């Protein structure tokens, strides 16, 4: 697990720095923050369920992070299709990694990259294991919209945020299907 985490960390840094470059953001200050950032590894076990349509493994959410890299043993990840608001199953490809954009990267990109709304489902035949590696800046480093992506035609759409801000949100709010979405609290009112 330690070696896996190290290798996924290298991959996460490479993907994030590439996305920053693609967006045309000056990497001078951001790249060191990414390289010195945090990795949170979350391992989930979803046991077989006799009636999977009556239960949910993990409720709908978006990840607070900049980026999430997911390895799963079988299918069960679903993402919300923003075009028609329906759940779509992500095909399972053995050995493949799923990369999702998180809330912090949506803020950084001023909405050019969207955080992925997703959930984990159960099945009735076999156990599913998922390993999610979430990458963010350090606890108190603020993520804000890159100045290169803001102009008169494209105003700033999000307030700045940090991992600590996210944790404070969790402590002070009900989350889940009936609760608030952290991502929605980041959107400025003029949008």
N, C-alpha and C positions, 0 to 999 in steps of 0.2 A: 504493500500500500504506500509505503514511503517513497519508493522508486517511482511508482505510478504518479504520485502527487508532484514529485520533482519534474518529471517529464511533461506533465500536463501544465505545470506552471510555466515552463519554457515556451510551450505552445501558446498558452494564453497571452503571454507578453508579446510574442511575435504577431499574433492575430490583432491585438489591440493597437500595437504600433503601426501595423500595416493599415488598419482602418483610419487611424489619425492621418497618415500620409495620404490616403485616398481622398479624405475630406479636405485636404489642403490646409490643415491646421499646423501652425508652427510648433514643432515638437520640442523646442528648447526647454521649456519648463515642464511640459506634460510627460515626456518620456521618462525622466528620472522618477516622477511620481508613480508612473505605472510600474516601473522596474522595482520600486521599493514598496509597492502596495501589498495588499493582503490577499490570501487565498483561503477560502472557507470550503472545506470538503464535507459534504452531506451524503451519508450512505442511507438508503431507504430499502426496506424489505417489504414487499407486498405479497402476503400469503394468498394461496388460492381461496376463492370465495364462492360458496355454492350459488349465490345469487348476486353476481357482480353488478347487475343493473340497479340494485338497491343500495349499493355502497360506493364510496369514492376513496381512492388511495390518498390523494392530496387534492384539496379543493383548488379551484381556479385562482391563479395569482400571476404576477410578473415578478421577476427577481430584482431585488434592489441594486444588484451589482452592475458593473460595466459589462461583464460578459460571463456566461455560464457555459462550461463544457461538460456534456453529459455522456456517460457510458451506461448502457442498459443491457440487461441480459435477454430481454425479450420485449415485444411491443407493449405499449401501455401509455406512452406519452401522447397527449392530444394537444393541439394548438387551436386557438380561436381564429377562424378565417374572418378578417375584418371586412371583407366584401359582403358576405351574407350572414355574418354572426352565427356560424355553425361550427361545431367541433370537428376537426379533421385529425384522423389518426396519423401519426408520423411513422412511416414504414421502418421496421427494424432491419438493419443490415448488420449481421454479426461482425463484431470488431470495430465498427464505425463509431465515430464520436459525433454527437449532435452539438452544434454551437448556436446559442441563443443570445441575442442582445438583451441587456438589462436596462433598468430604469436610468442608471447613471449615464450610460452611453446615449440614451435618448436625449437626456438633458444636454450633454456635451455637444451632440450633433444638431441641437435645436429642432429635433423631431425628424431629421432626415433618415435616421435609423430608428425604428420603432421597437420598443420593448415587447417581448413576446408574452402574450397572455396564454397560459397553459395550465394543464392539470395532469395528474397521474391517475390512471384507471386500474381496476382489478380485472382478473379473468377467473374462470372457474376450473382451470386445469393445472396451472403450474405457478410456482412462486416466481416473482420478478424482483430482481435486484437492480437498483440504479445508484450510480456514483456521480454526484453533481459537484463540480469544482467551480465555485463562484469567485470571480476576481473583481476586486475594487481597490480604490486607493486606501491609504492608511485611515485609521479610525476618524481622525479629525480633519483630514484633507478635504477641502471643498471641491466638488465637481460643479462647474458652471458652464453655460453655453459658451463655446469658442467665439471670440470676437470676430474672427474671420467669417463666421456664418450668420452674422447679424448685419442688416442694412435697412434702409427705408422700406424696401419691398418685403423684407423678411425680418420682422422685429423679434426680439428675444421672447421666447414662449414659456420658459421655465425658470423657476427660482433655483438658486444654488442649494446643494445638499451634500451631506456626508454620511458615512456609515453610522456614525453616532446619531445623526438626525433620524435615520431609519430606525435604529434601536429605540430611541425615545418615542417614535411614532407607535411602535409595537406595544410599548408599555402603556401608552395612554389611549389606545384606540382598539375597538373590536375589529378584528380582521376576519376575512373569510367571505363566504357567499353573501351574508347580510351586512357585513362591515364595509369599511372604507377601503379604497385602494390607495396605497402609498403613492403610486405613479400619478394618480389624479390630484393629489395634494401638491404636487410639484408644478402643475400648470398654472401660469399666471392668469389672472382673471380677464385680461384683455384679449384672450384667445378663445 
